[in-house]
Amino acid sequence: MKLVRFGDAGQERPGLYEAAGKIRDLGGIVPDLAGDALLPASLARIAAIPVEELPLVPGTPRLGAPVGRPGNFIAIGLNYADHAAETGAEIPSEPVIFSKAPNCIVGPDDDVMLPRGSTKLDWEVEIAIVIGAGGSCIARSEALRHVAGFCICNDVSEREFQIERNGQWVKGKSAPTFGPLGPWLVTPEEIGDVQKLSMWLDVNGRRRQTGSTSTMIFDIATVIAYVSEFIRLDPGDIITTGTPPGVALGMKPPVYLKEGDVMTLGIEGLGEQRQSVVGWRKAG
């Protein structure tokens, strides 16, 4: 299944995305694609409903992030060897974990806003895991059974805040709009081998990132098991898993994003995103 949340920001409804681009309304089945609605039994109930019995959504509504109200938005750093090399970092011996603020999440085509004082805004195409069945100390052999689905994440980053302002990376990863997700939450049976998906990102039509999930240092099962050693994972939690090479930070000289730039990005089987960079405005 491809699951979506559609409607105005803050008022999204759950939906099912059909191959022809149509959306079916799931609001009568689950209140939102969040929390326990992402448990295996709930997803099985949705999958069992004949699509034609669900109300058809008219027009082409805005798509929000395909997961609502995650408790945790966890990220893995330096998880592609060639990306680590371009940033001058050593290949980690264990996954590097940091957090992104859950309230930085936006829809796949929403604007990305320059933070106040930003000079080094960067992009990162990533595949994100959405947790279905939660747990602690999950065995690697069981890890993929805890996945509700996968989606695209643009792990937007402000490199000065992240690297030069001391302290934890979270400062450079959590500004409003720094977490575009979607367009869809794709359940595992539609993916095939999640470790063989191509991925790309363009800026203003110019290819910047080309990669594959096959070159991860720590694969998705390992990431889930490792994170669960330290953090209890709950339904709807998000883990975004690192980026391939081609970020602005690795360019010589770096060419960071500016107001008016447009990012387009995609992952095989997971759709595409498009964001315009806009100037800073005070968040409410």
Protein Blocks (a to p, Z undefined) as FASTA:
>chain_A
ZZddedjehiaccddddfkopacdfklmpgbdchjllgmklmmmmmmpcfklpccdehjd
ddddfbehifbdcddehkbfklmmmnopacdfbdcdddddfklpccfkbccdddehiabd
cdddddddddfbecehiafklmmmmpgbdcdddddddfklmmmngpjfklmmmgghiacg
djbdcdfklnopaklcccdddeehiafbdcdfklpfbdfklmmmmmmmmoccdehiacde
bjaehifklpccdddddehiacddddehiapaddddddddddZZ
